[in-house]
Amino acid sequence: MNKKLLTTSFFALFSITALNFLQAEKLDTSSWMVAYQEPFTEVREGDLPEDFFILDGHFEVIKMEGNKCLKLIGKPVGEHGFLYGPRLSTDSFEISFSCLGAVKSRRHNVFAGSLGGIRGYIFRINPVSEKLSLYYDEAKISDVSLSAWTSNDWMSVNLRITGDSKKSKCDILVSKQDDLDQKEIKAELLIEDEIKHGRFALWGFAYAEQDIYWDNLVIRVPHLSDGKK
């Protein structure tokens, strides 16, 4: 079923090192509570968190430079992903995670995810096209420029949905993990529809045929939720 997708306020703010652009504002969720957090510190190497549901691919927790994180083996290349966290019954929430891709020749690993079920609000980060693509109910909403993304550094991704039974707004923020004050983009989009409810999913596409990594999976909500880790 087609949804009315209304972009009432949409803008991109690149990092302060880019010419003629401004620094994006920090997403203020200081009053929100953590509904789920997975830093992988308590998970044994070679295992997975108990709440994970693997859709496809070979995932395992490893130790990298003294820190535990989640690894997706880069071969064979495919649409590999997992479900994690609670099924929230709130219309407002925020997810954040850090990730590390790779590049081989002109081929980059690609990251994607969904909010509110596999067919809910979907984002896809493509370093080759230098865009973050946004979809809702299988329809593309827009492409956001992502020229400062690097596949050789840990990146921090933050998406926040705020809404009610009629409208939902999405804020997006991307930055290097070791320089969180230097923001890559901020985008605001208004969806004239209630966001679907469901578990969260993350995918990796190892087009560079090298391993993909995630860390610091966090879900925040502005009020108490029935779903907790």
ROSE-4610 file (N, C-alpha, C; in Angstrom, 1 decimal, always signed):
// ROSE-4610
residu = [M/M/M/N/N/N/K/K/K/K/K/K/L/L/L/L/L/L/T/T/T/T/T/T/S/S/S/F/F/F/F/F/F/A/A/A/L/L/L/F/F/F/S/S/S/I/I/I/T/T/T/A/A/A/L/L/L/N/N/N/F/F/F/L/L/L/Q/Q/Q/A/A/A/E/E/E/K/K/K/L/L/L/D/D/D/T/T/T/S/S/S/S/S/S/W/W/W/M/M/M/V/V/V/A/A/A/Y/Y/Y/Q/Q/Q/E/E/E/P/P/P/F/F/F/T/T/T/E/E/E/V/V/V/R/R/R/E/E/E/G/G/G/D/D/D/L/L/L/P/P/P/E/E/E/D/D/D/F/F/F/F/F/F/I/I/I/L/L/L/D/D/D/G/G/G/H/H/H/F/F/F/E/E/E/V/V/V/I/I/I/K/K/K/M/M/M/E/E/E/G/G/G/N/N/N/K/K/K/C/C/C/L/L/L/K/K/K/L/L/L/I/I/I/G/G/G/K/K/K/P/P/P/V/V/V/G/G/G/E/E/E/H/H/H/G/G/G/F/F/F/L/L/L/Y/Y/Y/G/G/G/P/P/P/R/R/R/L/L/L/S/S/S/T/T/T/D/D/D/S/S/S/F/F/F/E/E/E/I/I/I/S/S/S/F/F/F/S/S/S/C/C/C/L/L/L/G/G/G/A/A/A/V/V/V/K/K/K/S/S/S/R/R/R/R/R/R/H/H/H/N/N/N/V/V/V/F/F/F/A/A/A/G/G/G/S/S/S/L/L/L/G/G/G/G/G/G/I/I/I/R/R/R/G/G/G/Y/Y/Y/I/I/I/F/F/F/R/R/R/I/I/I/N/N/N/P/P/P/V/V/V/S/S/S/E/E/E/K/K/K/L/L/L/S/S/S/L/L/L/Y/Y/Y/Y/Y/Y/D/D/D/E/E/E/A/A/A/K/K/K/I/I/I/S/S/S/D/D/D/V/V/V/S/S/S/L/L/L/S/S/S/A/A/A/W/W/W/T/T/T/S/S/S/N/N/N/D/D/D/W/W/W/M/M/M/S/S/S/V/V/V/N/N/N/L/L/L/R/R/R/I/I/I/T/T/T/G/G/G/D/D/D/S/S/S/K/K/K/K/K/K/S/S/S/K/K/K/C/C/C/D/D/D/I/I/I/L/L/L/V/V/V/S/S/S/K/K/K/Q/Q/Q/D/D/D/D/D/D/L/L/L/D/D/D/Q/Q/Q/K/K/K/E/E/E/I/I/I/K/K/K/A/A/A/E/E/E/L/L/L/L/L/L/I/I/I/E/E/E/D/D/D/E/E/E/I/I/I/K/K/K/H/H/H/G/G/G/R/R/R/F/F/F/A/A/A/L/L/L/W/W/W/G/G/G/F/F/F/A/A/A/Y/Y/Y/A/A/A/E/E/E/Q/Q/Q/D/D/D/I/I/I/Y/Y/Y/W/W/W/D/D/D/N/N/N/L/L/L/V/V/V/I/I/I/R/R/R/V/V/V/P/P/P/H/H/H/L/L/L/S/S/S/D/D/D/G/G/G/K/K/K/K/K/K]
num = [1/1/1/2/2/2/3/3/3/4/4/4/5/5/5/6/6/6/7/7/7/8/8/8/9/9/9/10/10/10/11/11/11/12/12/12/13/13/13/14/14/14/15/15/15/16/16/16/17/17/17/18/18/18/19/19/19/20/20/20/21/21/21/22/22/22/23/23/23/24/24/24/25/25/25/26/26/26/27/27/27/28/28/28/29/29/29/30/30/30/31/31/31/32/32/32/33/33/33/34/34/34/35/35/35/36/36/36/37/37/37/38/38/38/39/39/39/40/40/40/41/41/41/42/42/42/43/43/43/44/44/44/45/45/45/46/46/46/47/47/47/48/48/48/49/49/49/50/50/50/51/51/51/52/52/52/53/53/53/54/54/54/55/55/55/56/56/56/57/57/57/58/58/58/59/59/59/60/60/60/61/61/61/62/62/62/63/63/63/64/64/64/65/65/65/66/66/66/67/67/67/68/68/68/69/69/69/70/70/70/71/71/71/72/72/72/73/73/73/74/74/74/75/75/75/76/76/76/77/77/77/78/78/78/79/79/79/80/80/80/81/81/81/82/82/82/83/83/83/84/84/84/85/85/85/86/86/86/87/87/87/88/88/88/89/89/89/90/90/90/91/91/91/92/92/92/93/93/93/94/94/94/95/95/95/96/96/96/97/97/97/98/98/98/99/99/99/100/100/100/101/101/101/102/102/102/103/103/103/104/104/104/105/105/105/106/106/106/107/107/107/108/108/108/109/109/109/110/110/110/111/111/111/112/112/112/113/113/113/114/114/114/115/115/115/116/116/116/117/117/117/118/118/118/119/119/119/120/120/120/121/121/121/122/122/122/123/123/123/124/124/124/125/125/125/126/126/126/127/127/127/128/128/128/129/129/129/130/130/130/131/131/131/132/132/132/133/133/133/134/134/134/135/135/135/136/136/136/137/137/137/138/138/138/139/139/139/140/140/140/141/141/141/142/142/142/143/143/143/144/144/144/145/145/145/146/146/146/147/147/147/148/148/148/149/149/149/150/150/150/151/151/151/152/152/152/153/153/153/154/154/154/155/155/155/156/156/156/157/157/157/158/158/158/159/159/159/160/160/160/161/161/161/162/162/162/163/163/163/164/164/164/165/165/165/166/166/166/167/167/167/168/168/168/169/169/169/170/170/170/171/171/171/172/172/172/173/173/173/174/174/174/175/175/175/176/176/176/177/177/177/178/178/178/179/179/179/180/180/180/181/181/181/182/182/182/183/183/183/184/184/184/185/185/185/186/186/186/187/187/187/188/188/188/189/189/189/190/190/190/191/191/191/192/192/192/193/193/193/194/194/194/195/195/195/196/196/196/197/197/197/198/198/198/199/199/199/200/200/200/201/201/201/202/202/202/203/203/203/204/204/204/205/205/205/206/206/206/207/207/207/208/208/208/209/209/209/210/210/210/211/211/211/212/212/212/213/213/213/214/214/214/215/215/215/216/216/216/217/217/217/218/218/218/219/219/219/220/220/220/221/221/221/222/222/222/223/223/223/224/224/224/225/225/225/226/226/226/227/227/227/228/228/228/229/229/229]
x = [+0.8/+0.0/+0.9/+0.6/+1.4/+1.1/+2.1/+2.0/+2.3/+1.7/+2.0/+3.3/+4.3/+5.6/+5.8/+5.9/+5.9/+7.2/+8.1/+9.4/+9.2/+8.9/+8.6/+9.9/+10.8/+12.1/+13.2/+14.0/+15.1/+16.4/+17.4/+18.7/+19.8/+21.0/+22.2/+23.2/+23.9/+24.9/+26.2/+27.2/+28.4/+29.4/+30.4/+31.4/+32.0/+32.6/+33.1/+34.3/+34.9/+36.1/+35.7/+34.5/+34.0/+33.7/+34.1/+33.9/+32.5/+32.1/+30.8/+29.7/+30.0/+28.9/+29.1/+28.0/+27.9/+28.0/+28.3/+28.3/+26.9/+26.6/+25.2/+25.0/+23.8/+23.5/+23.5/+23.8/+23.8/+22.4/+22.0/+20.7/+20.6/+19.7/+19.5/+18.5/+19.1/+18.2/+18.7/+19.2/+19.7/+18.6/+17.4/+16.3/+15.7/+16.2/+15.6/+16.3/+15.7/+16.3/+16.7/+17.7/+18.3/+17.3/+16.8/+15.9/+16.7/+17.8/+18.6/+20.1/+21.0/+22.4/+23.2/+24.1/+24.9/+26.3/+27.2/+28.6/+29.5/+28.9/+29.5/+30.6/+30.8/+31.8/+31.6/+30.3/+30.0/+29.8/+29.9/+29.7/+31.0/+31.0/+32.3/+32.7/+34.0/+34.4/+33.9/+33.5/+32.9/+31.5/+30.9/+29.4/+28.7/+27.4/+26.5/+25.6/+25.1/+24.2/+22.9/+22.3/+21.2/+20.0/+19.8/+18.6/+18.8/+20.0/+20.2/+19.4/+18.9/+18.3/+19.0/+19.8/+20.5/+19.6/+19.5/+18.8/+19.5/+20.8/+21.7/+23.1/+24.1/+25.5/+26.2/+27.5/+28.3/+28.8/+28.1/+28.4/+29.0/+30.0/+30.5/+31.2/+31.2/+31.9/+33.4/+34.2/+35.7/+36.3/+37.6/+38.3/+39.2/+39.1/+39.9/+40.6/+41.9/+42.7/+42.2/+42.0/+41.6/+40.2/+39.4/+37.9/+37.1/+36.0/+35.1/+34.2/+33.8/+32.9/+32.3/+31.3/+30.6/+31.3/+31.6/+32.2/+31.3/+31.1/+30.5/+31.6/+31.8/+32.8/+32.5/+33.5/+33.2/+32.9/+33.2/+33.0/+32.1/+31.1/+30.8/+30.0/+30.0/+29.3/+27.8/+27.0/+25.5/+24.8/+23.5/+22.7/+22.6/+23.6/+23.7/+23.2/+22.4/+21.9/+21.4/+20.9/+20.4/+19.4/+18.5/+17.5/+18.1/+17.8/+18.3/+17.3/+17.5/+16.7/+15.3/+14.5/+13.1/+12.2/+11.0/+10.0/+9.3/+9.5/+9.0/+7.6/+6.8/+5.4/+5.3/+6.4/+6.4/+6.6/+6.1/+6.3/+7.5/+8.2/+9.5/+10.6/+11.7/+12.9/+14.1/+15.2/+16.5/+17.4/+18.1/+19.1/+20.4/+21.5/+22.8/+23.7/+24.8/+25.7/+27.0/+28.1/+29.3/+29.6/+30.3/+30.6/+31.9/+32.5/+33.7/+33.6/+33.8/+33.7/+35.1/+35.2/+36.4/+36.3/+37.4/+37.4/+38.5/+38.2/+39.1/+38.9/+40.0/+39.8/+38.8/+37.7/+36.6/+35.4/+35.6/+34.4/+34.5/+33.4/+33.2/+32.2/+32.4/+31.3/+30.2/+29.0/+27.8/+27.0/+26.5/+25.7/+24.3/+23.3/+21.9/+21.2/+20.0/+19.3/+17.8/+17.0/+15.5/+15.1/+14.1/+13.5/+12.0/+11.5/+10.1/+9.8/+10.6/+10.4/+11.2/+11.3/+12.2/+11.6/+10.3/+9.7/+9.3/+9.9/+9.6/+10.4/+11.0/+11.8/+13.2/+13.7/+15.0/+16.0/+17.2/+18.3/+19.4/+20.2/+21.2/+22.4/+23.6/+24.7/+25.6/+25.8/+26.6/+27.7/+29.0/+30.1/+30.5/+30.1/+30.5/+29.7/+28.4/+27.6/+27.6/+28.3/+28.4/+27.0/+26.1/+24.8/+24.2/+23.4/+22.6/+21.2/+20.7/+19.3/+18.3/+17.1/+16.1/+14.8/+14.2/+13.0/+12.0/+10.7/+9.6/+8.6/+8.2/+7.2/+7.6/+8.9/+9.5/+9.6/+9.2/+9.3/+10.5/+11.3/+12.4/+11.9/+12.4/+12.0/+13.0/+14.3/+15.3/+16.7/+17.6/+19.1/+19.7/+20.5/+21.3/+22.7/+23.4/+24.8/+25.6/+26.6/+27.5/+28.9/+29.4/+30.7/+31.9/+31.7/+32.8/+32.9/+32.0/+32.1/+33.4/+34.0/+35.2/+35.1/+35.5/+35.3/+36.5/+37.5/+38.7/+38.7/+37.6/+37.6/+36.2/+36.2/+35.0/+34.1/+32.8/+31.9/+30.8/+30.2/+29.1/+27.8/+26.7/+25.5/+24.4/+23.5/+22.5/+21.2/+20.1/+18.8/+17.8/+17.0/+16.0/+14.6/+13.6/+12.3/+11.4/+10.7/+9.8/+8.5/+7.4/+6.1/+4.9/+3.8/+2.6/+1.8/+0.5/-0.3/-0.5/-0.1/-0.4/+0.9/+1.9/+3.1/+4.4/+5.4/+6.7/+7.8/+8.8/+9.9/+11.2/+12.1/+13.4/+14.5/+15.4/+16.6/+17.8/+18.8/+19.9/+21.2/+22.1/+23.4/+24.5/+25.5/+26.7/+28.0/+28.9/+30.2/+31.3/+32.5/+33.6/+33.5/+33.7/+33.6/+34.6/+35.8/+36.8/+36.8/+35.7/+35.6/+34.1/+33.3/+31.9/+31.4/+32.3/+31.9/+31.9/+32.5/+32.6/+31.5/+30.4/+29.2/+29.3/+28.8/+28.8/+27.5/+26.3/+25.1/+24.0/+23.0/+21.8/+20.7/+19.7/+18.6/+17.3/+16.3/+15.0/+13.9/+13.2/+12.2/+10.9/+9.8/+8.5/+7.7/+7.3/+6.5/+5.1/+4.1/+2.7/+2.0/+2.5/+2.0/+2.6/+2.0/+2.5/+3.6/+4.7/+5.9/+5.4/+5.9/+5.5/+6.3/+5.7/+6.4/+7.0/+8.1/+8.8/+10.2/+10.9/+12.3/+13.2/+14.4/+15.4/+16.3/+16.8/+17.6/+18.8/+20.0/+21.1/+21.6/+22.1/+22.6/+24.0/+24.8/+26.1/+26.2/+26.8/+27.0/+28.5/+29.3/+30.7/+31.2/+30.9/+31.3/+32.8/+33.5/+34.9/+35.6/+34.7/+35.1/+36.1/+35.8/+36.5/+35.5/+35.9/+35.0/+34.4/+33.2/+32.5/+32.3/+32.3/+32.3/+31.2/+30.6/+29.7/+30.0/+29.7/+29.9/+28.9/+28.7/+28.0/+26.5/+25.8/+24.4/+23.6/+22.8/+22.0/+20.7/+19.6/+18.3/+17.8/+17.3/+16.8/+15.4/+14.6/+13.2/+12.9/+11.9/+11.7/+10.8/+10.4/+9.6/+9.8/+9.2/+9.3/+8.7/+9.4/+8.9/+8.7/+7.7/+7.5/+8.6/+9.4/+10.5/+11.8/+12.4/+13.7/+14.6/+15.9/+16.9/+16.8]
y = [-1.2/+0.0/+1.2/+2.2/+3.4/+4.3/+4.9/+5.9/+7.2/+8.3/+9.6/+10.0/+10.3/+10.6/+12.1/+12.8/+14.3/+14.8/+15.4/+15.9/+17.4/+17.7/+19.1/+19.9/+19.2/+19.8/+18.8/+19.1/+18.2/+19.0/+18.7/+19.4/+18.6/+18.8/+18.1/+19.1/+18.8/+19.6/+18.8/+19.2/+18.4/+18.8/+18.1/+18.4/+19.7/+20.3/+21.6/+21.7/+20.6/+20.7/+20.9/+20.6/+20.8/+22.3/+22.8/+24.2/+24.5/+25.7/+26.3/+25.5/+24.6/+23.9/+24.2/+23.9/+24.2/+22.9/+23.1/+21.9/+21.6/+20.3/+19.9/+19.9/+20.1/+20.1/+18.7/+18.5/+17.2/+16.8/+15.6/+15.1/+15.0/+15.7/+15.8/+14.7/+13.6/+12.6/+12.3/+13.3/+13.1/+12.7/+13.0/+12.7/+11.3/+10.7/+9.4/+8.3/+7.1/+6.0/+4.9/+4.2/+3.1/+1.9/+1.4/+0.2/-1.0/-0.8/-2.0/-1.5/-2.3/-2.0/-3.2/-3.3/-4.5/-4.0/-4.0/-3.6/-4.9/-6.1/-7.4/-7.7/-6.9/-7.2/-8.5/-8.9/-10.1/-11.3/-11.1/-12.3/-13.0/-14.3/-15.0/-15.0/-14.9/-14.9/-16.2/-16.0/-17.0/-17.2/-16.6/-16.7/-15.5/-15.5/-14.3/-14.0/-12.8/-12.4/-13.3/-13.6/-14.5/-14.0/-12.7/-12.1/-12.0/-12.3/-12.1/-13.2/-12.9/-13.8/-13.6/-14.5/-14.4/-14.6/-13.7/-13.8/-14.6/-14.3/-15.0/-14.5/-15.3/-14.9/-15.5/-15.5/-16.0/-14.9/-14.7/-13.7/-14.3/-13.6/-14.0/-12.8/-13.0/-11.9/-12.2/-11.2/-11.4/-10.3/-10.4/-9.3/-8.7/-7.3/-6.6/-5.4/-5.5/-4.4/-4.3/-5.4/-5.4/-5.1/-4.9/-4.6/-5.6/-6.1/-7.0/-6.3/-7.0/-6.4/-7.6/-7.3/-8.3/-8.3/-9.5/-9.6/-10.4/-9.9/-10.7/-11.1/-12.4/-12.9/-12.4/-11.9/-11.2/-12.1/-13.4/-14.3/-15.5/-15.9/-15.4/-14.1/-13.3/-12.0/-12.3/-11.6/-11.8/-10.8/-10.9/-10.0/-10.6/-10.3/-10.9/-9.9/-10.4/-9.5/-10.3/-9.5/-10.1/-9.2/-9.8/-9.0/-8.9/-7.8/-7.7/-6.7/-6.7/-5.8/-6.2/-5.4/-5.7/-5.3/-5.8/-5.2/-4.1/-2.9/-1.8/-1.4/-0.9/-0.5/+1.0/+1.7/+3.1/+3.7/+4.9/+5.5/+6.4/+6.5/+7.3/+6.5/+6.5/+5.7/+6.2/+5.7/+6.1/+4.9/+4.6/+3.5/+4.2/+3.6/+4.0/+2.8/+2.9/+1.8/+2.3/+1.7/+2.0/+0.8/+1.1/+0.1/+0.4/-0.7/-0.6/-1.4/-0.8/-1.5/-1.8/-1.8/-2.0/-1.6/-1.5/-1.1/-1.9/-2.4/-3.2/-2.7/-2.0/-1.4/-0.3/-0.4/+0.6/+0.0/-1.2/-1.9/-1.6/-1.1/-0.8/-1.7/-2.1/-2.7/-1.8/-2.3/-1.4/-1.8/-0.8/-1.1/-0.7/-1.4/-1.1/-1.5/-1.1/-1.5/-1.1/-1.6/-1.3/-1.0/-0.1/+0.3/+0.0/-0.8/-1.2/-2.3/-3.3/-4.5/-4.5/-5.6/-5.7/-4.9/-4.7/-3.9/-2.5/-2.0/-0.7/+0.4/+1.2/+2.3/+1.8/+1.9/+1.3/+2.3/+2.2/+3.0/+2.2/+2.7/+2.0/+3.0/+2.6/+3.5/+2.9/+3.6/+3.2/+4.1/+3.7/+4.6/+4.8/+3.9/+4.1/+5.3/+5.3/+6.4/+7.6/+7.5/+8.6/+9.1/+8.1/+8.5/+7.6/+8.1/+7.4/+7.4/+6.2/+6.1/+5.8/+6.4/+6.2/+5.6/+4.6/+4.0/+3.8/+3.8/+3.5/+2.7/+1.6/+0.7/+0.4/+0.1/-0.3/+0.8/+2.0/+3.2/+4.1/+4.5/+5.4/+6.8/+7.3/+8.6/+9.6/+9.4/+10.3/+9.7/+10.4/+10.1/+11.3/+11.0/+12.1/+12.0/+13.1/+13.1/+12.6/+11.8/+11.2/+11.2/+12.3/+12.4/+12.2/+12.4/+12.3/+10.9/+10.0/+8.6/+8.0/+7.2/+6.5/+5.1/+4.1/+2.7/+2.2/+3.0/+2.6/+3.0/+3.7/+4.1/+3.6/+3.5/+3.2/+4.5/+4.2/+5.3/+5.1/+6.2/+6.2/+6.6/+5.8/+6.1/+6.2/+7.3/+7.6/+7.9/+7.2/+7.5/+7.6/+8.7/+8.9/+9.1/+8.3/+8.5/+9.1/+10.2/+10.8/+10.9/+10.5/+10.5/+10.1/+10.0/+9.6/+8.7/+8.5/+7.6/+8.2/+9.4/+10.0/+10.4/+10.8/+11.3/+10.8/+10.7/+10.3/+11.1/+11.5/+12.3/+11.5/+11.5/+10.8/+11.8/+11.8/+12.5/+11.6/+11.9/+11.1/+11.8/+11.2/+11.8/+10.8/+11.1/+10.2/+10.9/+10.3/+10.9/+9.8/+10.2/+9.3/+9.0/+7.8/+7.4/+8.1/+8.4/+9.1/+10.6/+11.1/+12.6/+12.9/+12.6/+12.7/+14.1/+15.1/+16.5/+17.0/+16.2/+16.6/+15.8/+16.4/+15.7/+15.7/+14.6/+14.4/+15.0/+14.5/+15.0/+15.0/+15.9/+15.8/+15.9/+15.1/+15.1/+14.9/+15.7/+15.6/+15.3/+14.2/+13.9/+13.6/+14.0/+13.7/+12.7/+11.6/+10.6/+10.7/+10.9/+11.1/+9.8/+9.1/+7.7/+7.2/+6.3/+5.8/+4.8/+4.9/+4.0/+2.5/+1.6/+0.2/-0.2/-1.1/-1.7/-3.0/-3.3/-4.6/-4.5/-5.6/-5.6/-4.9/-4.6/-3.9/-4.8/-4.4/-5.3/-4.5/-5.1/-4.6/-5.5/-5.0/-5.8/-5.4/-6.3/-5.9/-6.6/-5.9/-6.4/-6.3/-7.4/-7.4/-7.4/-6.3/-6.2/-6.1/-5.7/-5.6/-7.0/-8.0/-9.3/-9.3/-8.4/-8.3/-8.3/-8.6/-8.7/-7.3/-7.4/-6.2/-6.3/-5.1/-5.1/-4.1/-4.5/-3.6/-3.6/-2.5/-2.4/-1.4/-1.4/-0.4/-0.2/-1.3/-1.3/-0.7/+0.4/+1.0/+1.4/+1.2/+1.6/+2.5/+3.7/+4.6/+4.9/+5.1/+5.5/+6.7/+7.5/+8.7/+8.4/+7.1/+6.7/+5.2/+4.7/+3.2/+2.4/+1.4/+0.5/-0.9/-1.6/-3.0/-3.9/-3.5/-4.4/-3.9/-4.8/-4.5/-5.7/-5.4/-6.4/-7.3]
z = [+0.0/+0.0/+0.0/-0.9/-1.0/+0.2/+0.7/+1.8/+1.3/+1.9/+1.6/+2.3/+1.6/+2.1/+1.9/+3.0/+3.0/+3.6/+2.7/+3.2/+3.5/+4.7/+5.0/+5.4/+6.0/+6.3/+6.1/+5.1/+4.7/+4.5/+5.2/+4.9/+5.3/+4.7/+5.1/+5.6/+6.7/+7.3/+7.4/+6.6/+6.5/+7.6/+7.8/+8.8/+8.6/+9.7/+9.7/+8.9/+8.5/+7.6/+6.2/+5.8/+4.4/+4.2/+3.0/+2.7/+2.5/+3.1/+2.9/+3.6/+4.6/+5.3/+6.8/+7.5/+8.9/+9.7/+11.0/+11.9/+12.3/+12.3/+12.6/+14.1/+14.5/+16.0/+16.5/+17.8/+18.4/+18.7/+18.5/+18.8/+20.3/+20.9/+22.4/+22.8/+23.3/+23.9/+25.3/+26.0/+27.3/+28.3/+28.0/+28.9/+28.6/+27.5/+27.1/+27.9/+28.1/+28.8/+27.8/+28.3/+27.5/+27.6/+26.5/+26.5/+26.2/+25.5/+25.1/+24.9/+25.3/+25.1/+24.9/+23.9/+23.7/+23.2/+24.2/+23.9/+23.6/+23.8/+23.5/+24.5/+25.6/+26.5/+27.3/+27.5/+28.3/+27.5/+26.2/+25.3/+25.0/+25.1/+24.8/+23.3/+23.1/+21.7/+21.0/+19.8/+19.0/+19.2/+20.2/+20.4/+19.9/+20.2/+19.9/+21.1/+21.2/+22.3/+22.1/+23.3/+23.2/+22.5/+22.4/+21.8/+20.3/+19.7/+18.3/+17.5/+16.4/+15.4/+14.1/+13.6/+12.4/+11.2/+10.3/+9.1/+8.0/+7.9/+7.1/+7.3/+7.1/+7.2/+8.5/+8.5/+9.6/+10.5/+11.7/+12.6/+13.9/+14.5/+15.8/+16.5/+17.8/+18.6/+18.6/+18.4/+18.4/+19.2/+19.5/+20.2/+19.2/+19.0/+18.1/+18.8/+18.8/+19.5/+21.0/+21.6/+23.1/+23.3/+22.3/+22.5/+21.7/+22.4/+21.7/+20.8/+19.7/+18.7/+18.0/+17.1/+16.3/+14.9/+14.4/+13.1/+12.1/+10.9/+9.8/+8.9/+8.7/+7.7/+6.3/+5.6/+4.3/+3.2/+3.3/+2.2/+2.7/+1.9/+0.6/+0.7/-0.3/-0.4/-0.4/+0.4/+0.3/+1.2/+1.2/+2.1/+3.4/+4.3/+5.6/+6.7/+7.6/+8.7/+9.9/+10.8/+12.1/+12.7/+13.5/+14.3/+15.7/+16.4/+17.7/+18.5/+19.8/+20.7/+20.8/+21.6/+21.9/+20.8/+20.8/+19.9/+20.7/+20.3/+21.0/+20.7/+21.6/+21.4/+21.4/+21.2/+21.3/+19.9/+19.6/+18.3/+18.2/+19.3/+19.4/+19.9/+19.3/+19.7/+19.0/+19.5/+18.8/+18.8/+17.7/+17.7/+17.3/+17.8/+17.5/+17.5/+16.7/+16.6/+16.0/+16.2/+15.4/+14.5/+13.4/+12.4/+11.7/+11.2/+10.4/+9.1/+8.0/+6.7/+6.2/+4.9/+4.2/+2.7/+2.1/+0.6/-0.1/-1.2/-2.1/-3.5/-4.0/-5.3/-5.2/-6.0/-5.9/-5.3/-4.7/-4.0/-2.5/-2.0/-0.5/+0.1/+1.3/+2.1/+2.4/+2.4/+2.5/+3.8/+4.5/+5.7/+5.5/+6.2/+6.1/+7.3/+7.5/+8.7/+8.6/+9.5/+9.5/+10.9/+10.9/+12.2/+12.1/+13.1/+13.1/+12.2/+12.2/+11.4/+10.1/+9.4/+8.2/+7.1/+7.0/+6.0/+6.5/+7.6/+8.1/+7.5/+8.3/+7.9/+7.6/+6.4/+6.1/+5.6/+6.0/+5.6/+5.0/+4.0/+3.3/+3.1/+3.6/+3.5/+2.4/+1.3/+0.2/-0.1/+0.3/+0.1/-1.3/-2.2/-3.6/-4.2/-4.0/-4.5/-3.6/-2.4/-1.4/-1.0/-0.7/-0.4/+0.7/+1.6/+2.5/+2.0/+1.6/+1.0/+2.0/+2.0/+3.0/+2.3/+2.9/+2.3/+3.4/+3.0/+4.0/+3.2/+3.8/+3.2/+1.7/+1.5/+0.2/-0.8/-0.4/-1.3/-0.9/-1.9/-1.5/-1.2/-0.1/+0.3/-0.3/-0.1/-0.5/-0.4/-1.1/-0.9/-0.2/+0.8/+1.5/+1.1/+0.8/+0.5/+1.7/+1.4/+2.5/+2.0/+1.6/+0.9/+1.9/+3.2/+4.1/+4.8/+4.4/+4.9/+4.5/+5.4/+5.1/+5.5/+4.6/+4.9/+5.7/+6.0/+6.7/+8.2/+8.7/+10.1/+10.7/+12.0/+12.7/+12.6/+12.2/+12.0/+13.1/+13.5/+14.4/+13.7/+13.8/+13.1/+14.2/+14.0/+15.0/+14.2/+14.5/+13.9/+15.0/+14.9/+15.9/+15.2/+15.7/+15.2/+16.3/+16.0/+17.0/+16.3/+16.9/+16.2/+17.1/+16.4/+17.1/+16.1/+16.3/+15.4/+14.0/+13.7/+12.4/+11.7/+12.4/+11.8/+12.5/+11.8/+12.3/+11.7/+12.5/+11.9/+12.2/+11.3/+11.4/+11.4/+12.4/+12.4/+12.2/+11.4/+11.1/+11.4/+12.0/+12.3/+12.1/+11.4/+11.1/+11.4/+12.0/+12.3/+12.4/+12.5/+12.8/+14.3/+14.7/+16.1/+16.9/+16.4/+17.3/+17.2/+16.5/+16.4/+16.4/+17.5/+17.5/+17.4/+17.6/+17.5/+16.1/+15.2/+13.8/+13.0/+12.9/+12.3/+10.8/+10.2/+8.8/+8.2/+8.7/+8.2/+9.3/+9.0/+9.8/+8.8/+8.9/+8.0/+8.8/+8.4/+9.1/+8.0/+8.2/+7.2/+8.0/+7.4/+8.0/+7.2/+7.9/+7.2/+7.7/+6.8/+7.2/+7.4/+8.4/+8.6/+9.9/+10.6/+11.8/+11.5/+12.2/+12.0/+12.4/+11.6/+11.9/+13.2/+13.9/+15.1/+14.8/+15.4/+15.2/+15.7/+15.6/+16.0/+15.1/+15.5/+14.7/+13.9/+12.8/+12.0/+11.5/+11.4/+10.7/+9.7/+8.5/+7.5/+7.1/+6.5/+5.9/+4.6/+3.6/+2.3/+2.0/+2.1/+2.0/+0.6/-0.2/-1.6/-1.7/-0.7/-0.7/-0.4/-0.1/+0.2/+1.5/+2.4/+3.6/+4.8/+6.0/+7.1/+7.5/+8.1/+8.5/+10.0/+10.7/+12.2/+12.7/+13.8/+14.5/+16.0/+16.7/+18.1/+18.7/+20.0/+20.8/+20.2/+20.2/+19.8/+20.9/+20.7/+21.7/+21.2/+22.0/+21.7/+22.8/+22.6/+23.6/+23.3/+24.4/+24.3/+25.2/+24.9/+25.8/+27.0/+27.1/+28.3/+28.5/+29.5/+29.8/+28.7/+28.3/+27.3/+27.8/+27.2/+27.6/+27.3/+26.2/+25.8/+26.4/+27.2/+27.7/+27.5/+27.6/+27.4/+28.6]
